[in-house]
Amino acid sequence: KVEVAPGNLQSQARKARYAALGGWLAERGLAALASAHHADDQAETLLARLNRASGVAGLAGVRARGQVPGTNFLLLRPLLGWRREELGQVVAAAGVTAAQDPSNRDDRFDRVRLRRALTSAEWLDIPALAASAAHLADADAALDWAARREWAEAVSREGLGLTYRPQAPRAVALRVLARIVAELGGEEVRGSALARLFDSLCAGQAASISNLVARATHDGWSFARAPQRWAKS
């Protein structure tokens, strides 16, 4: 028996659910999936990510429109303005028996403990928290727009690598760094790693991230793939 950490278990279960739904959509020739994520889900997501010191993209929570993970199908969340209790009443009035996920009662999971804490925190305004996540989604879109502009104006290809002459504030520059890593074939990296890279380059120090090396030069920040190490035969 292989033990899986609670956080990883929920992540793996989420991937499996979306993979199954993606297959279901493909079999029926459908173009989009609508989920029943609601305002309480959004508030829980915002608070959980605040507790993990997430950046703007994470704090924006789930979006009203996105993509089914691992597929090209459209993912719609039309019920983000509804409360869990309201949706429960609609389902009950329709005579439908809702499926119950037993993991929603398992205290090993952070979200379950957070949900119970929210239930007893009557002073919290759930719709206001959900609205704050929507405002952060707007801010996230603005940062993406600024990062695209920064890329066009400040990033150039030099040989097999890229040179970045940063002009924008830190929040925008971090997104440009993430794109540089992706463009040069690096693995996806966490925001904390990008922040450390940014700080090192600002201090004039060479640094590495994923399979790339970065150096601060008189002409900006240069990025290239790290040389391969050949094993001796």
N, C-alpha and C positions, 0 to 999 in steps of 0.2 A: 504494500500500500504506500503510495506517495503522498506525503503531506504537502498541502498547498497553503500558503499564507492567505488569510481572509481577503486582503486587498487584491491579490493576484487571482483568487478564485472568482471574485465578482467580475474582474476584468475579463477573464477567460470565458465566463458565462455570458457576458455581454457580447463578446466577439462571436460566440457560438450562436446566440440568438439572431444576430444580424446576418450571419452567414446563412442560417436556415431561412430567414425571411427573404434574403437576396435570391436564394434558389427558388423559393416559392413565387417571387415576382417574375423571375425569368421563365419558369414553366408556364405561366399564364399570360406572358407577353404584356405585362403591366409596366408602367413607366415610373410610378411613384409609390411610396409607402407613407401613410399617415399614422403617427403615433399619438398616444393619449397623454403625453407629458403635460403637466399642469403647473399652476403657480406654486404649489407646495414643493413640487420637485425642483423648480427653479430656485426657490429660496434655500432649500437644503443644499443644492449644488453650490450656490454662492457662498454660504457659510462654511461648507466643507473646504472649499478652495481658499477662502480667507484664512482658515486654520492651517493651510499648507503654504501660506505666503505666495500664492499664485499671482501671476502678472495679469495685465488687462485682458488678454485673450482668454485666460482661464476663468477670470471673474465674470466675464460676459455670459457664462453659463451655457445652457443649450439654446440653440438658435431656432427661430420659427421656420427657417428654411435651410436645408443643408443637403448632405449626401449620405446615403446609407453606407456605413463604414465597409471598406473592402469591395465596393461595387461602384457602378456609375449611375445607380438609381437615385432619383430625387427623394429626399426625406422631408416630410412636412410635419410640423407640430402646431396644429390649429387651435389647441386648447390651453395654451400657456396663460391665458387670461382667466381661466376657471380655477376654482378651488377644488381640492380632492373631495371634500364633503358634497359639494354641488354635483360633481360628476357621479358620485355614488348614488345620490338621490335620483338622478336621471336614469341610471342603469336599473335601479330597483323599481322605479315607476314603469319601466319598459318590460318588467318581468324577466329580466336577464340575470342569470347567476354569474357573477364575475369570478374569473379564475384567481386563486390566491397563491401567491408565491411564498412558500414557507421560509425562504431566506429573509423575507421582510420582518420576521419575528425572531431572527437570530442575532443575539447581542454581540456576537463576534465581529459583526460588521459595523464600521464607523457610521455609515448612513443610518442604520437602525437606531443606534444610540442617539445620534443627532436628532432624528425624527421624534423620538420620545422626549428629548429635552425641549424641542420646539413646542410639543403639545402642551407642556406645562408652563411655557413662557408666554402667557397671554398678552404681555406688553409688546411683543413683537408684531409688527404689521407685515403679514406675509405678502399681500399684494404690493406693498411699497418695496419690499426686498426684491420681488420679481421685476418690478419696474426699474429698480436700480441696475439689475443685470442687463435689462434691455438698453439702458443708457450706456453701460459699459460696452455693449456690443456696438453701439454707434461710435464710441471712442476707438474701439478696436479697428473698425472699418476705416476711420480717419487715419490711424497709424499705418495701416496697410497702404493707403493711398499715398501718404508721405514717404513710405519706404520705397514704393515703386518710383516715385519722382527722384528720390535720393539715388537709387540705383542708376537711373538713366543719366543723371548728372555727375555722379561721383565714382562710378565703378567702370573700369576699363580692363580689357583683356591684354595681358602682357605675356607673350609666349604661351606656355602651357598653364599659366596661372592667372590670377586676377589681382588688380591693384585697386584699393579703396582709399579715396581721399575724403575722409569724413567731414561733413558740414552740418549734419542734423543733430538734434539732441539725442541723448543716450537711448531713449526708448525706441526711436526710429533706427538708430545705428545698430541696435541689437537685432532687429529684423533683417537688416541688410546683411549682417554677419551670418544669420541663419541661412539666408538664401545663397551666400557665397559657399558655405559648407555644402549645401545641396548641389549647387552648380558644379562643384569640383568633385562630386561623387562621394562625399563624406556621409557617414551614417547620421541619422537624426540625433540631435543632442538636446539636452535639457537647457532651460533658460539660465540656470545657475552657471553652467559651463560657459555659455556665451558671455555672461556677465563677467566671469573671471578673465576670459580672453580679452574683452573690451578694456578692463582695468589694466591688464598687463601691457597691452599695446599703447594705451594712453601714457603709461609710465616708461615707454620706450623699450620694453623688454620683449624678446622673442617668446613665442608660446606655441603650443600644439593643441589641436582639438580634432577629435575623430582621427582620421588618417591624414590630416593636413598640418603643415607648419606655417606659421604666420610671423612676419617680422615688421617692425616699425622702421621705416627708412626716411630719408629726407624728402622722398616723393610720395609718401603716404604709407599705407599698410599693404604689404604684399602677401599673397596666399598661394601656396602650391602644394601639390600632393607630396607627402613624405617619401623619400627614396625607399625602394624595396630593399629588404635585407635578404640576400641570397644565402641559402643554407649550403654549407660545404658538403661535398659528396665524400 
